[in-house]
Amino acid sequence: PVSSACNAARPGPDAGRHCTASLVDVQDDGLKAIANLEEALKACDKVVESADKQAIPSVQQNALTYVGQIEEAMMKGFPFEGRAYLEARIKLKEKRYNNVEGGIMKIVVDGYNAPVTAGAFVDLVEKKFYDGMEVQRSDGLVVQTGRPEGDDEGYRDPNTGEIRRVPFEIMVEGDKVPIYEETLEDVRRFNENPALPFNAFGTLALARAEFDANSGSSQVFFLLKESELTPTGANLLDGRYAVFGYVVDGADLLQECQVGDVIEYIKVTDGGQYLKIPVPHPKSSSGTI
């Protein structure tokens, strides 16, 4: 319903007081965002009164933009101010083309446009979660890894006992903050381009269940298609999966990867300080960052 769409962005009756008390260092920006949100919600009310379904995406996105600005003002150090550089060493089970036995890839993850997703990945890298893990999928389209041994499909946080979920995150070109928990299809922004598209061999993204945008955890995949076959805005991946980095050196190694090959290690070589993630509350039952 029209009213439900607008209410999704509407804060509770005490939200203004709590938000004001939580603002850090950028209180003026936060108070301005609260005032803008109040005006945006008035526009939502008008849409409800007129039952204009065509206007819903625009007014809802406008309101959610201000919600994001308020959250930014409440979280010290967000958005993250840089990129992290990583190195991954892969050992092949046997010699492949040109007697290749393995090699090193250099990866850049983007803390500007995918702060939560990139931060969650770097957090697991620093925990050595991926060290010694096998390649679990290699089908000519992607190389994928990140599922731990046993029945869990993602990283289980020892503090909560729950699978840690990473909310879907995507930055659209021209936006100031990412969209969270909804794909571009969900918010009806089909024709807009993500800031981090699937347009390069070695694009790195968070894997998830097909019908649950917020089911991502620790599984990640590298794209094996060139940009000519996956032009920005004209493929089935952009806007539906969260890209957070790219292989910038050694991507040819991905062509040789097969299921059972081993990721000997992934390590941060620079910029890890920019991608620290909030720690879930120990009593939280959601397991979500």
C-alpha positions as CSV (number, residue, x, y, z in Angstrom):
1,P,0.0,0.0,0.0
2,V,1.0,3.6,-0.5
3,S,1.0,4.3,3.2
4,S,3.2,1.3,4.0
5,A,5.8,2.5,1.5
6,C,6.1,5.9,3.1
7,N,5.9,4.6,6.6
8,A,9.0,2.5,6.0
9,A,11.1,5.7,6.3
10,R,9.1,7.2,9.1
11,P,10.8,7.4,12.5
12,G,9.1,6.7,15.8
13,P,7.7,9.4,18.1
14,D,10.9,9.8,20.1
15,A,13.3,9.4,17.2
16,G,14.2,13.0,16.9
17,R,15.3,13.3,20.5
18,H,17.3,10.1,20.3
19,C,19.0,11.1,17.0
20,T,19.9,14.5,18.3
21,A,21.6,13.0,21.4
22,S,23.6,10.5,19.2
23,L,25.0,13.0,16.7
24,V,28.8,13.1,16.8
25,D,31.1,15.9,15.5
26,V,28.7,16.8,12.7
27,Q,25.6,17.9,14.7
28,D,24.7,20.7,12.3
29,D,24.6,18.3,9.4
30,G,22.5,15.8,11.4
31,L,20.0,18.5,12.5
32,K,19.7,19.7,9.0
33,A,19.0,16.1,7.8
34,I,16.4,15.7,10.5
35,A,14.6,18.9,9.3
36,N,14.8,17.7,5.7
37,L,13.4,14.3,6.6
38,E,10.4,16.0,8.3
39,E,9.7,17.8,5.1
40,A,10.1,14.7,3.0
41,L,7.6,12.9,5.3
42,K,5.1,15.6,4.7
43,A,5.5,15.0,1.0
44,C,4.9,11.3,1.7
45,D,1.7,12.2,3.5
46,K,0.5,14.1,0.4
47,V,1.2,11.0,-1.7
48,V,-0.8,8.9,0.7
49,E,-3.7,11.3,0.5
50,S,-3.7,11.3,-3.3
51,A,-3.0,7.6,-3.6
52,D,-0.5,8.4,-6.4
53,K,1.4,5.1,-6.7
54,Q,3.7,6.5,-9.4
55,A,5.1,9.0,-7.0
56,I,6.0,6.5,-4.3
57,P,9.5,5.6,-5.5
58,S,10.6,9.2,-5.7
59,V,9.3,10.4,-2.4
60,Q,10.4,7.3,-0.6
61,Q,13.9,7.5,-1.9
62,N,14.1,11.2,-1.0
63,A,13.1,10.4,2.6
64,L,15.5,7.4,2.8
65,T,18.4,9.7,1.6
66,Y,17.8,11.9,4.6
67,V,17.6,8.8,6.9
68,G,21.1,7.8,5.5
69,Q,22.5,11.3,6.2
70,I,21.2,11.1,9.8
71,E,22.8,7.7,10.3
72,E,26.0,9.0,8.8
73,A,26.0,11.9,11.4
74,M,25.3,9.4,14.2
75,M,28.2,7.0,13.3
76,K,31.6,8.4,13.9
77,G,34.0,7.6,11.1
78,F,31.3,6.8,8.5
79,P,31.5,6.9,5.5
80,F,34.9,5.3,5.5
81,E,37.6,7.5,4.0
82,G,39.6,5.2,1.7
83,R,40.2,1.9,0.0
84,A,42.0,-1.1,1.2
85,Y,44.6,-3.1,-0.8
86,L,44.8,-6.8,-0.4
87,E,46.9,-9.7,-1.6
88,A,45.6,-13.2,-2.2
89,R,47.7,-16.3,-2.9
90,I,46.1,-19.2,-4.7
91,K,47.6,-22.7,-4.9
92,L,46.3,-24.9,-7.8
93,K,45.8,-28.6,-7.3
94,E,48.0,-29.4,-10.2
95,K,49.9,-27.6,-13.0
96,R,47.7,-25.9,-15.5
97,Y,48.2,-23.8,-18.6
98,N,51.9,-23.0,-19.1
99,N,52.7,-25.1,-16.0
100,V,51.1,-22.5,-13.7
101,E,50.9,-23.9,-10.2
102,G,49.4,-20.9,-8.6
103,G,50.1,-17.2,-8.0
104,I,49.2,-13.9,-6.4
105,M,46.3,-11.6,-7.1
106,K,46.2,-7.9,-6.0
107,I,42.7,-6.7,-4.9
108,V,41.3,-3.3,-4.1
109,V,38.2,-3.0,-2.0
110,D,36.2,0.2,-2.0
111,G,35.4,1.9,1.3
112,Y,33.9,4.9,-0.4
113,N,31.1,3.2,-2.3
114,A,30.7,0.0,-0.4
115,P,31.8,0.7,3.2
116,V,29.8,-2.0,5.0
117,T,30.3,-4.8,2.5
118,A,34.0,-4.0,2.0
119,G,34.4,-3.6,5.8
120,A,32.8,-7.0,6.5
121,F,35.1,-8.7,4.0
122,V,38.3,-7.0,5.4
123,D,37.1,-8.0,8.9
124,L,37.0,-11.6,7.8
125,V,40.3,-11.3,6.0
126,E,42.0,-10.0,9.2
127,K,40.4,-12.9,11.1
128,K,42.1,-15.2,8.5
129,F,38.7,-16.7,7.7
130,Y,39.6,-17.4,4.1
131,D,43.1,-18.8,4.7
132,G,43.3,-22.4,3.6
133,M,39.7,-22.3,2.1
134,E,39.1,-24.1,-1.2
135,V,37.5,-22.6,-4.3
136,Q,34.0,-23.9,-4.1
137,R,32.6,-22.9,-7.5
138,S,34.2,-22.4,-10.9
139,D,31.8,-22.5,-13.8
140,G,33.1,-20.1,-16.4
141,L,31.0,-17.3,-15.1
142,V,32.3,-16.9,-11.5
143,V,34.9,-18.2,-9.1
144,Q,33.4,-18.4,-5.7
145,T,34.5,-19.2,-2.1
146,G,33.7,-18.3,1.5
147,R,31.4,-21.1,2.7
148,P,32.9,-22.6,5.9
149,E,33.0,-26.3,6.6
150,G,29.9,-27.9,8.1
151,D,26.3,-26.9,7.7
152,D,26.7,-23.1,8.0
153,E,26.4,-21.2,4.7
154,G,28.2,-18.1,6.2
155,Y,30.4,-16.8,9.0
156,R,29.0,-17.6,12.4
157,D,29.9,-14.8,14.9
158,P,31.2,-16.3,18.1
159,N,29.9,-13.4,20.1
160,T,26.3,-13.9,19.1
161,G,26.2,-17.5,17.9
162,E,24.4,-16.3,14.8
163,I,25.3,-16.2,11.1
164,R,26.5,-12.7,10.5
165,R,24.5,-11.2,7.7
166,V,25.6,-8.2,5.6
167,P,22.8,-5.9,4.4
168,F,22.6,-5.4,0.7
169,E,24.5,-2.3,-0.2
170,I,24.7,-0.4,-3.5
171,M,25.8,3.1,-4.3
172,V,24.2,4.7,-7.4
173,E,26.1,7.1,-9.5
174,G,25.3,10.6,-8.3
175,D,24.0,9.6,-4.9
176,K,25.8,10.6,-1.7
177,V,25.0,7.5,0.4
178,P,24.4,3.9,-0.6
179,I,21.0,2.2,-0.8
180,Y,20.6,-0.5,1.9
181,E,18.6,-3.7,2.1
182,E,16.9,-3.3,-1.3
183,T,18.1,-3.9,-4.8
184,L,17.8,-1.3,-7.6
185,E,14.9,-3.4,-8.9
186,D,13.2,-3.3,-5.5
187,V,13.4,0.5,-5.5
188,R,12.4,0.8,-9.1
189,R,15.7,2.4,-10.2
190,F,16.2,-0.1,-13.0
191,N,18.0,2.2,-15.5
192,E,20.5,3.8,-13.1
193,N,24.1,2.8,-13.0
194,P,25.8,1.6,-9.8
195,A,29.0,3.3,-8.9
196,L,30.7,-0.1,-8.7
197,P,29.4,-2.1,-11.8
198,F,30.2,-5.6,-13.0
199,N,32.3,-4.2,-15.9
200,A,35.6,-5.9,-15.5
201,F,37.2,-9.3,-15.4
202,G,37.8,-10.0,-11.7
203,T,35.0,-7.9,-10.3
204,L,34.5,-8.9,-6.6
205,A,31.0,-9.2,-5.1
206,L,29.1,-10.6,-2.2
207,A,27.2,-13.8,-2.9
208,R,23.7,-14.2,-1.6
209,A,20.5,-16.3,-1.9
210,E,18.7,-15.5,-5.1
211,F,15.5,-14.2,-3.5
212,D,16.9,-12.7,-0.3
213,A,19.0,-9.5,-0.8
214,N,20.1,-9.5,2.8
215,S,21.3,-13.1,3.1
216,G,25.0,-12.4,2.2
217,S,27.6,-13.3,4.8
218,S,31.1,-14.6,3.9
219,Q,30.7,-16.1,0.5
220,V,32.1,-13.9,-2.3
221,F,32.7,-14.4,-6.0
222,F,34.9,-13.1,-8.8
223,L,33.4,-12.4,-12.2
224,L,35.0,-14.1,-15.2
225,K,33.4,-12.1,-18.0
226,E,34.9,-9.2,-19.8
227,S,33.2,-5.8,-19.9
228,E,32.1,-6.3,-23.5
229,L,29.8,-9.1,-22.3
230,T,28.7,-7.4,-19.1
231,P,28.3,-3.7,-20.0
232,T,27.2,-1.5,-17.2
233,G,23.4,-1.3,-16.8
234,A,22.9,-4.0,-19.5
235,N,23.5,-7.2,-17.6
236,L,21.6,-9.3,-15.0
237,L,24.1,-8.6,-12.2
238,D,24.3,-4.8,-11.8
239,G,21.9,-3.6,-9.1
240,R,21.2,-7.1,-7.9
241,Y,24.5,-8.1,-6.3
242,A,26.7,-5.9,-4.2
243,V,30.1,-5.2,-5.8
244,F,32.8,-4.1,-3.4
245,G,36.1,-4.5,-5.2
246,Y,38.2,-5.5,-8.2
247,V,41.2,-7.6,-8.9
248,V,43.8,-5.1,-10.2
249,D,46.7,-7.5,-10.9
250,G,46.9,-11.2,-11.5
251,A,43.3,-11.7,-12.6
252,D,44.4,-14.1,-15.3
253,L,44.9,-16.7,-12.5
254,L,41.1,-16.8,-12.1
255,Q,40.9,-18.4,-15.5
256,E,42.9,-21.4,-14.2
257,C,41.0,-21.8,-10.9
258,Q,39.0,-25.0,-10.4
259,V,36.9,-26.4,-7.5
260,G,39.3,-27.7,-4.9
261,D,42.1,-25.2,-5.5
262,V,43.3,-23.6,-2.3
263,I,43.4,-20.0,-1.2
264,E,46.5,-20.1,0.8
265,Y,45.9,-16.7,2.3
266,I,44.3,-13.3,1.8
267,K,45.9,-10.4,3.6
268,V,45.5,-6.7,3.8
269,T,48.6,-4.8,2.6
270,D,47.4,-1.3,3.1
271,G,44.3,0.7,4.1
272,G,42.8,-1.7,6.5
273,Q,42.3,1.0,9.0
274,Y,39.7,2.6,6.7
275,L,37.4,-0.4,6.8
276,K,36.7,-1.3,10.4
277,I,33.1,-2.4,10.8
278,P,30.8,-1.8,13.8
279,V,30.7,-4.8,16.1
280,P,27.2,-6.3,16.5
281,H,25.8,-6.0,20.0
282,P,26.5,-9.2,22.0
283,K,22.8,-9.6,22.9
284,S,21.6,-9.1,19.3
285,S,19.8,-12.1,17.9
286,S,19.8,-10.8,14.3
287,G,23.4,-11.6,13.5
288,T,23.4,-8.6,11.2
289,I,26.1,-6.0,11.0
